[in-house]
Protein backbone atom coordinates (compact mmCIF):
# COMPACT_ATOMS: atom_id res chain seq x y z
CA UNK A 1 0.00 0.00 0.00
CA UNK A 2 1.10 3.57 -0.75
CA UNK A 3 -0.86 5.44 1.88
CA UNK A 4 -0.30 9.15 2.48
CA UNK A 5 -2.13 11.46 4.86
CA UNK A 6 -3.09 14.84 3.44
CA UNK A 7 -3.64 18.00 5.50
CA UNK A 8 -5.64 20.54 3.49
CA UNK A 9 -5.51 24.02 5.03
CA UNK A 10 -8.62 25.99 4.07
CA UNK A 11 -7.44 29.21 5.72
CA UNK A 12 -7.43 32.94 5.03
CA UNK A 13 -4.37 35.11 4.49
CA UNK A 14 -3.52 38.50 5.96
CA UNK A 15 -3.23 40.36 2.68
CA UNK A 16 0.16 41.97 2.24
CA UNK A 17 1.47 40.72 5.59
CA UNK A 18 4.03 37.98 5.03
CA UNK A 19 5.05 37.80 8.69
CA UNK A 20 1.57 37.04 9.97
CA UNK A 21 0.94 34.55 7.19
CA UNK A 22 4.20 32.75 7.90
CA UNK A 23 3.43 32.58 11.62
CA UNK A 24 -0.02 31.19 10.85
CA UNK A 25 1.42 28.65 8.42
CA UNK A 26 4.06 27.41 10.84
CA UNK A 27 1.41 26.78 13.49
CA UNK A 28 -0.68 24.82 10.98
CA UNK A 29 2.35 22.82 9.86
CA UNK A 30 3.17 21.92 13.48
CA UNK A 31 -0.39 20.75 14.15
CA UNK A 32 -0.50 18.79 10.90
CA UNK A 33 2.68 17.00 11.93
CA UNK A 34 1.16 16.17 15.31
CA UNK A 35 -1.71 14.53 13.44
CA UNK A 36 0.82 12.48 11.46
CA UNK A 37 0.13 14.18 8.11
CA UNK A 38 2.64 13.46 5.36
CA UNK A 39 1.92 16.66 3.43
CA UNK A 40 0.26 19.99 4.22
CA UNK A 41 -1.24 22.11 1.44
CA UNK A 42 -2.10 25.83 1.51
CA UNK A 43 -4.23 27.97 -0.86
CA UNK A 44 -3.06 30.06 -3.79
CA UNK A 45 -0.76 32.98 -2.87
CA UNK A 46 -1.22 32.18 0.82
CA UNK A 47 2.11 33.72 1.86
CA UNK A 48 1.12 37.12 0.46
CA UNK A 49 -2.66 37.03 0.27
CA UNK A 50 -4.35 37.20 -3.10
CA UNK A 51 -5.84 40.69 -2.91
CA UNK A 52 -2.96 43.13 -3.15
CA UNK A 53 -2.05 45.91 -5.54
CA UNK A 54 0.46 45.15 -8.29
CA UNK A 55 3.21 47.25 -6.68
CA UNK A 56 2.87 45.36 -3.38
CA UNK A 57 3.27 42.03 -5.16
CA UNK A 58 6.42 43.32 -6.90
CA UNK A 59 7.80 44.75 -3.66
CA UNK A 60 7.17 41.58 -1.64
CA UNK A 61 8.12 38.95 -4.25
CA UNK A 62 10.85 36.47 -3.31
CA UNK A 63 13.25 34.18 -5.13
CA UNK A 64 12.54 30.47 -4.83
CA UNK A 65 15.50 30.15 -2.45
CA UNK A 66 14.53 33.20 -0.40
CA UNK A 67 13.17 33.65 3.12
CA UNK A 68 9.97 31.67 2.58
CA UNK A 69 11.93 28.69 1.34
CA UNK A 70 14.41 28.86 4.23
CA UNK A 71 11.63 29.05 6.83
CA UNK A 72 9.63 26.22 5.26
CA UNK A 73 12.78 24.15 4.83
CA UNK A 74 13.41 24.33 8.57
CA UNK A 75 9.79 23.45 9.31
CA UNK A 76 9.75 20.56 6.83
CA UNK A 77 12.84 19.01 8.45
CA UNK A 78 11.72 19.69 12.01
CA UNK A 79 8.25 18.26 11.51
CA UNK A 80 9.11 15.62 8.88
CA UNK A 81 6.45 16.86 6.47
CA UNK A 82 6.04 17.89 2.83
CA UNK A 83 4.75 21.45 2.26
CA UNK A 84 2.88 23.04 -0.66
CA UNK A 85 2.32 26.81 -0.48
CA UNK A 86 1.38 29.62 -2.85
CA UNK A 87 3.62 32.70 -3.08
CA UNK A 88 4.85 35.37 -5.51
CA UNK A 89 8.12 34.45 -7.17
CA UNK A 90 10.70 36.65 -8.85
CA UNK A 91 13.57 35.38 -10.95
CA UNK A 92 17.06 36.79 -11.36
CA UNK A 93 17.04 35.94 -15.06
CA UNK A 94 13.96 38.11 -15.73
CA UNK A 95 13.92 40.77 -12.99
CA UNK A 96 10.98 42.71 -14.43
CA UNK A 97 8.58 39.74 -14.19
CA UNK A 98 6.87 38.07 -11.24
CA UNK A 99 4.96 34.78 -11.11
CA UNK A 100 1.98 33.42 -9.20
CA UNK A 101 3.77 30.31 -7.96
CA UNK A 102 3.49 27.27 -5.71
CA UNK A 103 6.55 26.12 -3.81
CA UNK A 104 6.88 22.39 -3.10
CA UNK A 105 9.25 21.20 -0.37
CA UNK A 106 9.86 17.64 0.79
CA UNK A 107 10.30 16.39 4.36
CA UNK A 108 14.09 16.66 4.04
CA UNK A 109 13.88 20.35 3.21
CA UNK A 110 14.60 19.93 -0.50
CA UNK A 111 12.84 22.30 -2.87
CA UNK A 112 11.25 19.89 -5.32
CA UNK A 113 9.90 22.65 -7.49
CA UNK A 114 8.34 26.06 -7.83
CA UNK A 115 5.37 25.81 -10.18
CA UNK A 116 4.46 28.97 -12.07
CA UNK A 117 0.73 29.30 -12.78
CA UNK A 118 0.28 28.26 -16.40
CA UNK A 119 -2.95 30.12 -17.10
CA UNK A 120 -3.45 33.50 -15.44
CA UNK A 121 -7.07 34.58 -15.12
CA UNK A 122 -8.08 37.75 -16.99
CA UNK A 123 -6.52 40.78 -15.32
CA UNK A 124 -3.98 38.60 -13.47
CA UNK A 125 -1.93 38.81 -16.65
CA UNK A 126 -1.39 42.52 -15.92
CA UNK A 127 0.50 41.50 -12.78
CA UNK A 128 1.92 38.03 -13.34
CA UNK A 129 3.83 36.37 -16.15
CA UNK A 130 2.51 32.96 -17.15
CA UNK A 131 4.49 29.76 -16.64
CA UNK A 132 5.63 27.31 -19.30
CA UNK A 133 6.51 24.16 -17.38
CA UNK A 134 4.23 21.28 -16.36
CA UNK A 135 6.00 18.78 -14.14
CA UNK A 136 5.28 15.69 -12.10
CA UNK A 137 7.43 15.45 -8.98
CA UNK A 138 8.44 11.86 -8.25
CA UNK A 139 8.74 11.86 -4.47
CA UNK A 140 9.08 9.35 -1.67
CA UNK A 141 5.32 9.62 -1.01
CA UNK A 142 4.19 9.39 -4.63
CA UNK A 143 4.14 11.08 -8.02
CA UNK A 144 2.59 14.50 -7.53
CA UNK A 145 1.54 17.21 -9.98
CA UNK A 146 0.64 20.81 -9.19
CA UNK A 147 -1.97 23.12 -10.69
CA UNK A 148 -2.86 26.65 -9.66
CA UNK A 149 -6.51 27.77 -9.50
CA UNK A 150 -7.64 28.76 -13.05
CA UNK A 151 -5.37 26.03 -14.45
CA UNK A 152 -8.08 23.46 -13.69
CA UNK A 153 -10.35 25.02 -16.33
CA UNK A 154 -7.98 23.61 -18.98
CA UNK A 155 -8.35 19.80 -19.04
CA UNK A 156 -5.23 19.31 -21.16
CA UNK A 157 -3.13 20.17 -18.08
CA UNK A 158 -4.71 17.32 -16.14
CA UNK A 159 -4.07 15.00 -19.11
CA UNK A 160 -0.43 16.06 -19.48
CA UNK A 161 0.15 15.38 -15.78
CA UNK A 162 -1.50 12.00 -16.24
CA UNK A 163 0.76 11.11 -19.17
CA UNK A 164 3.76 12.20 -17.09
CA UNK A 165 2.85 9.71 -14.38
CA UNK A 166 0.92 11.67 -11.75
CA UNK A 167 -0.89 9.71 -9.04
CA UNK A 168 -2.07 12.80 -7.17
CA UNK A 169 -2.69 16.31 -8.52
CA UNK A 170 -2.87 19.19 -6.06
CA UNK A 171 -4.62 22.44 -6.92
CA UNK A 172 -4.22 25.52 -4.70
CA UNK A 173 -6.82 28.21 -5.34
CA UNK A 174 -8.74 31.36 -4.50
CA UNK A 175 -12.11 30.48 -6.04
CA UNK A 176 -15.32 32.51 -5.94
CA UNK A 177 -18.83 31.35 -5.02
CA UNK A 178 -20.45 32.43 -8.29
CA UNK A 179 -18.41 29.84 -10.19
CA UNK A 180 -18.30 27.20 -7.46
CA UNK A 181 -19.94 24.69 -9.80
CA UNK A 182 -16.93 25.00 -12.12
CA UNK A 183 -14.53 24.38 -9.22
CA UNK A 184 -16.50 21.26 -8.29
CA UNK A 185 -16.95 19.96 -11.83
CA UNK A 186 -13.39 20.64 -13.02
CA UNK A 187 -11.79 18.88 -10.05
CA UNK A 188 -14.06 15.86 -10.41
CA UNK A 189 -13.53 15.72 -14.17
CA UNK A 190 -9.76 15.91 -13.76
CA UNK A 191 -9.79 12.94 -11.39
CA UNK A 192 -12.37 10.84 -13.23
CA UNK A 193 -11.00 11.23 -16.76
CA UNK A 194 -7.40 10.59 -15.71
CA UNK A 195 -7.99 8.01 -12.97
CA UNK A 196 -5.91 9.61 -10.23
CA UNK A 197 -6.49 11.50 -6.98
CA UNK A 198 -7.14 15.24 -7.05
CA UNK A 199 -6.95 17.55 -4.02
CA UNK A 200 -8.32 21.09 -4.34
CA UNK A 201 -7.44 23.55 -1.55
CA UNK A 202 -9.35 26.84 -1.53
CA UNK A 203 -9.67 29.71 0.93
CA UNK A 204 -12.73 31.53 2.32
CA UNK A 205 -13.88 35.11 2.91
CA UNK A 206 -14.79 37.88 0.49
CA UNK A 207 -13.04 39.77 -2.30
CA UNK A 208 -12.49 43.56 -2.12
CA UNK A 209 -15.51 43.90 -4.42
CA UNK A 210 -17.70 41.88 -2.08
CA UNK A 211 -17.77 38.56 -3.92
CA UNK A 212 -17.82 35.51 -1.68
CA UNK A 213 -15.03 32.89 -1.88
CA UNK A 214 -16.52 29.42 -1.83
CA UNK A 215 -14.27 27.29 0.37
CA UNK A 216 -15.27 23.75 -0.62
CA UNK A 217 -11.77 22.28 -0.27
CA UNK A 218 -12.00 18.61 -1.22
CA UNK A 219 -10.32 15.37 -2.24
CA UNK A 220 -11.58 13.26 -5.16
CA UNK A 221 -10.64 9.63 -5.73
CA UNK A 222 -9.62 8.10 -9.11
CA UNK A 223 -13.23 7.12 -9.85
CA UNK A 224 -14.35 10.74 -9.57
CA UNK A 225 -15.97 10.49 -6.13
CA UNK A 226 -15.60 13.21 -3.47
CA UNK A 227 -14.20 11.42 -0.43
CA UNK A 228 -13.86 14.42 1.89
CA UNK A 229 -15.09 18.01 1.71
CA UNK A 230 -14.62 21.12 3.84
CA UNK A 231 -17.24 23.74 4.62
CA UNK A 232 -17.95 26.66 2.32
CA UNK A 233 -17.56 29.44 4.86
CA UNK A 234 -15.16 28.68 7.70
CA UNK A 235 -11.47 28.16 8.28
CA UNK A 236 -10.52 24.55 8.90
CA UNK A 237 -7.80 22.04 8.23
CA UNK A 238 -9.21 18.74 6.99
CA UNK A 239 -7.31 15.46 6.91
CA UNK A 240 -7.64 12.49 4.60
CA UNK A 241 -5.52 9.38 4.13
CA UNK A 242 -5.42 8.12 0.56
CA UNK A 243 -3.89 4.98 -0.91
CA UNK A 244 -2.11 5.70 -4.19
CA UNK A 245 -2.27 2.01 -5.09
CA UNK A 246 -5.91 2.76 -5.91
CA UNK A 247 -4.65 4.59 -9.00
CA UNK A 248 -3.06 1.45 -10.43
CA UNK A 249 -6.06 -0.65 -9.40
CA UNK A 250 -8.56 1.70 -11.03
CA UNK A 251 -6.52 1.87 -14.23
CA UNK A 252 -6.49 -1.92 -14.39
CA UNK A 253 -10.22 -2.25 -13.76
CA UNK A 254 -11.67 0.70 -15.66
CA UNK A 255 -10.99 0.75 -19.42
CA UNK A 256 -10.31 4.39 -20.33
CA UNK A 257 -6.63 4.26 -19.35
CA UNK A 258 -6.04 1.11 -21.41
CA UNK A 259 -8.18 2.30 -24.33
CA UNK A 260 -6.69 5.80 -24.52
CA UNK A 261 -4.85 6.37 -27.81
CA UNK A 262 -1.60 8.18 -27.06
CA UNK A 263 -0.79 8.08 -30.76
CA UNK A 264 -3.38 10.80 -31.35
CA UNK A 265 -0.80 13.29 -30.10
CA UNK A 266 1.62 12.22 -32.82
CA UNK A 267 -0.85 13.08 -35.58
CA UNK A 268 -1.71 16.59 -36.69
CA UNK A 269 -5.31 16.39 -35.52
CA UNK A 270 -5.38 20.13 -34.78
CA UNK A 271 -4.08 22.89 -36.98
CA UNK A 272 -4.12 26.25 -35.25
CA UNK A 273 -2.62 27.95 -38.29
CA UNK A 274 -5.94 27.88 -40.13
C-alpha positions as CSV (number, residue, x, y, z in Angstrom):
1,X,0.0,0.0,0.0
2,X,1.1,3.6,-0.7
3,X,-0.9,5.4,1.9
4,X,-0.3,9.1,2.5
5,X,-2.1,11.5,4.9
6,X,-3.1,14.8,3.4
7,X,-3.6,18.0,5.5
8,X,-5.6,20.5,3.5
9,X,-5.5,24.0,5.0
10,X,-8.6,26.0,4.1
11,X,-7.4,29.2,5.7
12,X,-7.4,32.9,5.0
13,X,-4.4,35.1,4.5
14,X,-3.5,38.5,6.0
15,X,-3.2,40.4,2.7
16,X,0.2,42.0,2.2
17,X,1.5,40.7,5.6
18,X,4.0,38.0,5.0
19,X,5.1,37.8,8.7
20,X,1.6,37.0,10.0
21,X,0.9,34.6,7.2
22,X,4.2,32.8,7.9
23,X,3.4,32.6,11.6
24,X,0.0,31.2,10.9
25,X,1.4,28.7,8.4
26,X,4.1,27.4,10.8
27,X,1.4,26.8,13.5
28,X,-0.7,24.8,11.0
29,X,2.4,22.8,9.9
30,X,3.2,21.9,13.5
31,X,-0.4,20.7,14.2
32,X,-0.5,18.8,10.9
33,X,2.7,17.0,11.9
34,X,1.2,16.2,15.3
35,X,-1.7,14.5,13.4
36,X,0.8,12.5,11.5
37,X,0.1,14.2,8.1
38,X,2.6,13.5,5.4
39,X,1.9,16.7,3.4
40,X,0.3,20.0,4.2
41,X,-1.2,22.1,1.4
42,X,-2.1,25.8,1.5
43,X,-4.2,28.0,-0.9
44,X,-3.1,30.1,-3.8
45,X,-0.8,33.0,-2.9
46,X,-1.2,32.2,0.8
47,X,2.1,33.7,1.9
48,X,1.1,37.1,0.5
49,X,-2.7,37.0,0.3
50,X,-4.3,37.2,-3.1
51,X,-5.8,40.7,-2.9
52,X,-3.0,43.1,-3.2
53,X,-2.0,45.9,-5.5
54,X,0.5,45.2,-8.3
55,X,3.2,47.2,-6.7
56,X,2.9,45.4,-3.4
57,X,3.3,42.0,-5.2
58,X,6.4,43.3,-6.9
59,X,7.8,44.7,-3.7
60,X,7.2,41.6,-1.6
61,X,8.1,39.0,-4.3
62,X,10.8,36.5,-3.3
63,X,13.2,34.2,-5.1
64,X,12.5,30.5,-4.8
65,X,15.5,30.1,-2.4
66,X,14.5,33.2,-0.4
67,X,13.2,33.7,3.1
68,X,10.0,31.7,2.6
69,X,11.9,28.7,1.3
70,X,14.4,28.9,4.2
71,X,11.6,29.0,6.8
72,X,9.6,26.2,5.3
73,X,12.8,24.2,4.8
74,X,13.4,24.3,8.6
75,X,9.8,23.4,9.3
76,X,9.8,20.6,6.8
77,X,12.8,19.0,8.4
78,X,11.7,19.7,12.0
79,X,8.2,18.3,11.5
80,X,9.1,15.6,8.9
81,X,6.4,16.9,6.5
82,X,6.0,17.9,2.8
83,X,4.8,21.4,2.3
84,X,2.9,23.0,-0.7
85,X,2.3,26.8,-0.5
86,X,1.4,29.6,-2.8
87,X,3.6,32.7,-3.1
88,X,4.8,35.4,-5.5
89,X,8.1,34.4,-7.2
90,X,10.7,36.7,-8.8
91,X,13.6,35.4,-10.9
92,X,17.1,36.8,-11.4
93,X,17.0,35.9,-15.1
94,X,14.0,38.1,-15.7
95,X,13.9,40.8,-13.0
96,X,11.0,42.7,-14.4
97,X,8.6,39.7,-14.2
98,X,6.9,38.1,-11.2
99,X,5.0,34.8,-11.1
100,X,2.0,33.4,-9.2
101,X,3.8,30.3,-8.0
102,X,3.5,27.3,-5.7
103,X,6.6,26.1,-3.8
104,X,6.9,22.4,-3.1
105,X,9.3,21.2,-0.4
106,X,9.9,17.6,0.8
107,X,10.3,16.4,4.4
108,X,14.1,16.7,4.0
109,X,13.9,20.3,3.2
110,X,14.6,19.9,-0.5
111,X,12.8,22.3,-2.9
112,X,11.2,19.9,-5.3
113,X,9.9,22.6,-7.5
114,X,8.3,26.1,-7.8
115,X,5.4,25.8,-10.2
116,X,4.5,29.0,-12.1
117,X,0.7,29.3,-12.8
118,X,0.3,28.3,-16.4
119,X,-3.0,30.1,-17.1
120,X,-3.5,33.5,-15.4
121,X,-7.1,34.6,-15.1
122,X,-8.1,37.8,-17.0
123,X,-6.5,40.8,-15.3
124,X,-4.0,38.6,-13.5
125,X,-1.9,38.8,-16.6
126,X,-1.4,42.5,-15.9
127,X,0.5,41.5,-12.8
128,X,1.9,38.0,-13.3
129,X,3.8,36.4,-16.1
130,X,2.5,33.0,-17.1
131,X,4.5,29.8,-16.6
132,X,5.6,27.3,-19.3
133,X,6.5,24.2,-17.4
134,X,4.2,21.3,-16.4
135,X,6.0,18.8,-14.1
136,X,5.3,15.7,-12.1
137,X,7.4,15.4,-9.0
138,X,8.4,11.9,-8.2
139,X,8.7,11.9,-4.5
140,X,9.1,9.3,-1.7
141,X,5.3,9.6,-1.0
142,X,4.2,9.4,-4.6
143,X,4.1,11.1,-8.0
144,X,2.6,14.5,-7.5
145,X,1.5,17.2,-10.0
146,X,0.6,20.8,-9.2
147,X,-2.0,23.1,-10.7
148,X,-2.9,26.7,-9.7
149,X,-6.5,27.8,-9.5
150,X,-7.6,28.8,-13.0
151,X,-5.4,26.0,-14.5
152,X,-8.1,23.5,-13.7
153,X,-10.3,25.0,-16.3
154,X,-8.0,23.6,-19.0
155,X,-8.3,19.8,-19.0
156,X,-5.2,19.3,-21.2
157,X,-3.1,20.2,-18.1
158,X,-4.7,17.3,-16.1
159,X,-4.1,15.0,-19.1
160,X,-0.4,16.1,-19.5
161,X,0.2,15.4,-15.8
162,X,-1.5,12.0,-16.2
163,X,0.8,11.1,-19.2
164,X,3.8,12.2,-17.1
165,X,2.9,9.7,-14.4
166,X,0.9,11.7,-11.8
167,X,-0.9,9.7,-9.0
168,X,-2.1,12.8,-7.2
169,X,-2.7,16.3,-8.5
170,X,-2.9,19.2,-6.1
171,X,-4.6,22.4,-6.9
172,X,-4.2,25.5,-4.7
173,X,-6.8,28.2,-5.3
174,X,-8.7,31.4,-4.5
175,X,-12.1,30.5,-6.0
176,X,-15.3,32.5,-5.9
177,X,-18.8,31.4,-5.0
178,X,-20.5,32.4,-8.3
179,X,-18.4,29.8,-10.2
180,X,-18.3,27.2,-7.5
181,X,-19.9,24.7,-9.8
182,X,-16.9,25.0,-12.1
183,X,-14.5,24.4,-9.2
184,X,-16.5,21.3,-8.3
185,X,-17.0,20.0,-11.8
186,X,-13.4,20.6,-13.0
187,X,-11.8,18.9,-10.1
188,X,-14.1,15.9,-10.4
189,X,-13.5,15.7,-14.2
190,X,-9.8,15.9,-13.8
191,X,-9.8,12.9,-11.4
192,X,-12.4,10.8,-13.2
193,X,-11.0,11.2,-16.8
194,X,-7.4,10.6,-15.7
195,X,-8.0,8.0,-13.0
196,X,-5.9,9.6,-10.2
197,X,-6.5,11.5,-7.0
198,X,-7.1,15.2,-7.0
199,X,-6.9,17.5,-4.0
200,X,-8.3,21.1,-4.3
201,X,-7.4,23.5,-1.6
202,X,-9.3,26.8,-1.5
203,X,-9.7,29.7,0.9
204,X,-12.7,31.5,2.3
205,X,-13.9,35.1,2.9
206,X,-14.8,37.9,0.5
207,X,-13.0,39.8,-2.3
208,X,-12.5,43.6,-2.1
209,X,-15.5,43.9,-4.4
210,X,-17.7,41.9,-2.1
211,X,-17.8,38.6,-3.9
212,X,-17.8,35.5,-1.7
213,X,-15.0,32.9,-1.9
214,X,-16.5,29.4,-1.8
215,X,-14.3,27.3,0.4
216,X,-15.3,23.8,-0.6
217,X,-11.8,22.3,-0.3
218,X,-12.0,18.6,-1.2
219,X,-10.3,15.4,-2.2
220,X,-11.6,13.3,-5.2
221,X,-10.6,9.6,-5.7
222,X,-9.6,8.1,-9.1
223,X,-13.2,7.1,-9.8
224,X,-14.4,10.7,-9.6
225,X,-16.0,10.5,-6.1
226,X,-15.6,13.2,-3.5
227,X,-14.2,11.4,-0.4
228,X,-13.9,14.4,1.9
229,X,-15.1,18.0,1.7
230,X,-14.6,21.1,3.8
231,X,-17.2,23.7,4.6
232,X,-17.9,26.7,2.3
233,X,-17.6,29.4,4.9
234,X,-15.2,28.7,7.7
235,X,-11.5,28.2,8.3
236,X,-10.5,24.6,8.9
237,X,-7.8,22.0,8.2
238,X,-9.2,18.7,7.0
239,X,-7.3,15.5,6.9
240,X,-7.6,12.5,4.6
241,X,-5.5,9.4,4.1
242,X,-5.4,8.1,0.6
243,X,-3.9,5.0,-0.9
244,X,-2.1,5.7,-4.2
245,X,-2.3,2.0,-5.1
246,X,-5.9,2.8,-5.9
247,X,-4.7,4.6,-9.0
248,X,-3.1,1.5,-10.4
249,X,-6.1,-0.7,-9.4
250,X,-8.6,1.7,-11.0
251,X,-6.5,1.9,-14.2
252,X,-6.5,-1.9,-14.4
253,X,-10.2,-2.2,-13.8
254,X,-11.7,0.7,-15.7
255,X,-11.0,0.7,-19.4
256,X,-10.3,4.4,-20.3
257,X,-6.6,4.3,-19.3
258,X,-6.0,1.1,-21.4
259,X,-8.2,2.3,-24.3
260,X,-6.7,5.8,-24.5
261,X,-4.9,6.4,-27.8
262,X,-1.6,8.2,-27.1
263,X,-0.8,8.1,-30.8
264,X,-3.4,10.8,-31.4
265,X,-0.8,13.3,-30.1
266,X,1.6,12.2,-32.8
267,X,-0.8,13.1,-35.6
268,X,-1.7,16.6,-36.7
269,X,-5.3,16.4,-35.5
270,X,-5.4,20.1,-34.8
271,X,-4.1,22.9,-37.0
272,X,-4.1,26.3,-35.3
273,X,-2.6,27.9,-38.3
274,X,-5.9,27.9,-40.1
